[in-house]
Amino acid sequence: MGDAADSAPFVQLFTDGACSGNPGPGGWAYVLKHPASESEKEASGGAPQTTNNQMELQAVIEGLSALKSRSRVEVVTDSVYVAKGSSEWMPGWKKNGWRRREKKSWKPVKNVEFWQKLDDLLAAHEVRFTVVKGHSGHPENERCDELAVAAVQQFKS
């Protein structure tokens, strides 16, 4: 870690995705906290036809996209898929042309366009992931869930 990393602001990004049916209408949300200034920003959105994993990924993409400069980011998510994918699986996928082994053959990585966007954003920041248990009373996770579920409603008639 160089001096540049030390001077980068530290932020916490809480994210969640929701889907009504899988696939079905979905929502994503994030709460971005800058502990030093105590400022907080939240946002949410969704898609009419998506999956839960895509919304979990979109939440992190949107939150990281909201950062104006290189930051040290703790992403707090209840998605093991996003956390493991980002920190463990992605290097192998990239090395193999965004493919993964399935039994004896190579298959394209699911949600590859989301992973590639996320990969670019992860390169722009110093990111670590913390996985929390969903629906366990974690205040920011609960808030993200509430926002994501509300975002789903706009696509339901």
C-alpha positions, 0 to 999 in steps of 0.5 A: 500500500502506497501513500496514495492509498492511505490518503484515499477517503474511506467509505462504506457501501451497503448494498442489496438487491431484490427480485419478485420471482427469479427472473422477474421485476427487480430492484437494487439499492445502496447506502453510501456512508462517509464516516469522516464527514458523517455524510450519507447518500442512498439510491435505488432503482430496478429493472422490469425483467431481471434476476436476484443476482443481477440486482445484487451486482447492480447495487454494487455497480451503482454504489461504486459508480457514485464515488467521485474519486479513488476511495477505500471502500468496504462493501457490506452485502448479504450476497455471498455470490457478489462477495466471492465472485468479486474477490475469489472467482473473477481473477480466474474468469478473466484469465479464462476469457470470462468463462468458467469450467462446468464439468468437462467443458467451458461455459460463459460466466453468467451475468458477464456484462455486470461482472465486467462493469464491476471489474472496471470499478473494482480496479478504480478503487481499493475494495474489500467485501464484508458479508452480513446475514440478510434480514438479521437486523443490520440497520443499513442492510435492512434499509437497502432491502426496504429501498430495493423492495420498494423499487420492485413495486414500480414494475408491478401493475 
